Amino acid sequence: MYDNVCKFLAESFTSDFATWLLNEPIALTQLSPSELSLEPIRADALILLQSDEIILHLEFQTRPKADIPFRMSDYRLRGYRKFPQKKMRQVVIYLQPSDSELVYQTEFVLENSWHRFDIIRLWEQPTEVFFNYPGLLPFATLSQTDDQTRTLQ
């Protein structure tokens, strides 16, 4: 359920997501995951948006998964291979509260390799942030609100 809604929102309201996550209302277009593929990519709610300068890689997760850091590193390398001139901002957005340490993991480390990405835990985000952009409104009920029903209203 969450996957389809998050994908729809990110693809339909790219400017809202860009403003929220990149701090600038740049126009983004969808980038097909297959464009970065050497082999099939299987992801829950993977969204790749791009402008001339940047790729915004979003992963929406309802539950933490141990392979997220590796996947983020893998996508960054795939993005660099295809678009070496573009920056990439990678954000994992956790939708549901979790006590797992995995929702705090922001890097992948392997011997001499190190990759860092951003994490947003919606339940820790101020509700007001989501009121500023129509495309982000559905996330307000998952934010730091004390009353989900009232926030929804």
C-alpha atoms as one frame of an Amber mdcrd trajectory, in Angstrom:
protein
   0.000   0.000   0.000   2.646   2.536   1.059   4.867   1.779  -1.926   2.364
   2.799  -4.585   1.284   5.944  -2.736   4.857   7.097  -2.071   5.872   6.417
  -5.653   2.847   8.332  -6.964   3.558  11.320  -4.704   7.271  11.504  -5.516
   6.664  11.214  -9.253   3.701  13.627  -9.306   5.088  16.306  -6.983   8.771
  16.341  -7.878   9.162  20.048  -7.110   7.757  19.572  -3.586  10.218  16.761
  -2.906  13.102  18.753  -4.395  12.283  21.757  -2.229  11.977  19.601   0.895
  15.080  17.479   0.343  17.354  19.661  -1.794  16.273  23.061  -0.443  15.535
  24.353  -3.922  12.489  24.009  -6.172  14.286  22.540  -9.156  12.485  20.665
 -11.895  13.127  16.943 -11.740  12.199  14.233 -14.189  11.849  10.544 -13.571
  14.852   8.332 -14.201  14.034   4.699 -14.786  15.865   2.312 -12.440  16.595
   0.188 -15.506  18.830   2.999 -16.813  21.241   2.229 -13.978  20.879  -1.504
 -14.206  23.509  -4.088 -14.844  21.133  -6.698 -13.510  17.498  -6.513 -12.401
  16.862  -4.194  -9.488  14.253  -5.242  -6.980  13.270  -2.526  -4.566  10.147
  -1.672  -2.634   9.601   2.005  -3.345  12.635   3.173  -5.249  12.318   6.545
  -6.929  15.032   8.133  -9.038  14.497  11.743 -10.124  16.973  13.855 -12.019
  17.820  17.322 -13.205  20.783  18.353 -15.333  22.978  18.553 -12.224  21.656
  16.036  -9.710  19.969  12.688  -9.183  17.615  12.421  -6.217  17.417   8.812
  -5.074  14.556   8.082  -2.672  13.914   4.812  -0.889  10.689   4.603   1.094
  10.713   1.892   3.750   8.062   0.741   6.168  10.470  -1.601   7.959  14.240
  -1.420   8.357  16.276  -3.872   6.309  19.893  -4.831   6.810  20.732  -4.577
   3.100  19.763  -0.891   2.734  23.324   0.473   3.181  24.684  -1.851   0.508
  21.817  -1.003  -1.855  22.435   2.719  -1.416  26.126   2.265  -2.175  25.313
   0.095  -5.172  22.920   2.684  -6.596  25.446   5.462  -6.103  28.051   3.562
  -8.068  25.546   2.732 -10.789  24.546   6.404 -10.954  28.165   7.470 -11.211
  28.827   4.936 -13.957  25.960   6.288 -16.073  26.165   9.990 -15.094  29.651
  10.741 -13.707  29.071  14.504 -13.943  25.949  14.468 -11.731  25.790  14.716
  -7.979  23.487  12.282  -6.221  21.471  12.903  -3.064  20.284   9.669  -1.516
  17.613   9.563   1.152  16.010   6.606   2.894  12.643   7.679   4.299  11.344
   5.442   7.048   7.574   5.699   7.272   6.741   3.809  10.460   8.301   4.110
  13.919  10.903   1.498  14.754  13.203   0.765  17.655  15.657  -0.969  15.331
  19.181   0.393  15.172  18.966  -0.029  11.398  16.883   3.158  11.066  19.948
   5.083  12.253  22.421   3.440   9.901  23.657   6.027   7.381  26.703   4.400
   5.873  28.061   1.350   4.144  31.601   0.326   5.038  33.564  -2.453   3.394
  37.335  -2.664   3.895  38.625   0.479   2.140  35.225   1.536   0.804  32.931
   3.972   2.554  29.601   5.374   1.402  27.251   7.723   3.220  23.559   8.525
   2.648  20.800  10.365   4.486  17.992   8.993   6.612  14.674  10.609   7.471
  12.520   9.065  10.165   9.113  10.611   9.504   7.922  10.163  13.081  10.678
  12.572  14.185   9.852  15.286  11.626   7.853  18.399  12.598   4.327  18.138
  11.216   4.360  21.720   9.928   7.018  20.892   7.331   4.504  18.790   5.431
   1.802  21.473   5.407   3.913  23.694   3.143   3.752  21.444   0.093   0.680
  19.689  -1.364   2.716  16.660  -2.405   3.939  16.116   1.140   0.592  16.482
   2.937  -0.023  12.720   3.243   3.192  12.413   5.260   1.919  14.802   7.937
  -0.009  12.033   9.692   3.190   9.968   9.909   5.164  12.853  11.385   5.709
  14.030  14.947   2.013  14.777  15.459   0.282  14.058  18.756  -3.089  13.536
  17.074  -3.061  11.786  13.711  -6.803  12.169  13.213  -6.744  15.898  13.780
  -3.700  16.264  11.525  -5.533  14.376   8.813  -8.491  16.733   9.135
